[in-house]
Each structure stands twice: as structure tokens, then as C-alpha cells.
Amino acid sequence: MSVSASRAHFPASFMLVGWKMLLPVLAAFICLTGWWQDGHHPTAALPGNGWWGDYDQSHYIHAALSFAKGEFSSAEQWYLPLYPALAVPGVWLHLPDPFLPLNGFVA
């Protein structure tokens, strides 16, 4: 049996899909590694915990928590509402960083 006959031959389209999947997986891995190695990352979705105590981040987590409770008043919002609204499922799942899945998807 020749060497080329013993190897599995994949169509070029299969290889192209494989390479296209590698980049998002690599980006997600880098994002999670950076998040985990940051000593300031939050351990709970509470204002003041980890980087939720920083100025901008405290407003974002406060807005996401307000949206999760159904409070939509403008007094609860400091920034445009789309980003905190997209983090609401993470709040409902009690993730320490409800924005992490969203950031991983966007990265």
C-alpha cells in the first residue's frame, strides 16, 4: 500500500471550515485566560466586587442588575442600554461576570 493511499483525504471545504473554527476558539481561549489571570476579576455579580467597584464597570453591573429585576427607569442607566441588556441572561445564571459570555462572543 502506498503512503498516499493510507492517509485520510478530506475535502478542501472541510479543511477551510476547520481553519475558520480555529480562530474563534483561539480568541475565546485568550479571552478566558486573560479574565482568569486578572487578579481583580469579580467573584460575584455585585457592585463593589472585583472590577465591579471601578467607576465604569460599577455602572454597567448596576444597569444589568436593574434590567434583570425589570427596572427600566432612566435613573438606573448611565450608558446606552444594549450592552447591559444583553448581559441579563448572565445575571439570571448567577455568573460572577455576566458580561463574560457576551465579551467572549464578540471577541
N, C-alpha and C positions, 0 to 999 in steps of 0.2 A: 504494500500500500504506500502510495506517495505521501509526502508531507502535506501537500495542499488538500488531499482527499480526507485526511484525518482531522482537519480543523473545521470548526463550525463556521459557516459563511452566513453572515447576517446581511440583510439588505441595507443599502446606504441610508434609506429613510429611517431605519431602526437606529442606526448609529447617530444620525442627526438629532433624533428625539432624545437619545441618551445624553448627548452633549448639552442640549437645551435644558435638560433637567438638572444637570450638574451645577450650573450657575446659581439657580435659586436655592438649592440645598446648601451650597457653599456659603451663600450670603446669610441664610438663616443660622448656620453654624457659627459664623463670625459674629453675628448679632447676639446670639445666646452666650457665646464665650465672653464677649465684652461685657454683657449685662452681669454675668455671674462673677467675673473677676473684679468688677467695680465694688469696692468695699462700702460704698454709700448707697447700694441698691436697697429698695424698700423690702421689708419682710411682711408688711400688711398694707392694704389699701386704705390707709388712714392719713389725713393731713398731719404733717409733722414727722412721719415715719420715713427714715431714709431720705431720698431726694425729694419726697413729697413736702419736706419742710422748706425747700428752696422757693423763691418767690413765684416764678412762672409755674413750676410744677405743682405748687400748692393750689393754685387757681384751677389748673387742669383737673386735678383729682377731685377738688371740691365740685366742679361742674359735672364731672362724670358721676359722682355720688348723688348729686342733686337730680340728674336725669334718671338715674336708676330708681330713685324714690318717687319719680313722677312730678318733681318740682321744676317747672319751666319758666319761672319768673326771670326777668332781665337782671334782677339784683343778684342772682346766683351766677351769672355769666360775665366773665371778663373778656373772653375771646370769642371768635366765631364758633358756633355750636357743633359743627360737623365732627370734628376730631373727638371731643368728649362724648358725643352721642354714639360714635362707633365703638367706644370703649365700654359701653354699658353691659354687653354680654360678659366681659371680663369681670366687671363688678359683681354681676349676678353669680358668676362661678367662684367668687371669693379669691381671685388671683391676687397675689401681693402687688403685682404691677398689671392692672387691667389693660394698659396700653401695649404691653409686650407682644401679644399676637398680632395686633394691628401694625406695629412697627416692623415686626418680622415679615409680614405680608408685603408691606410697602418697600422694604429694603430689597 
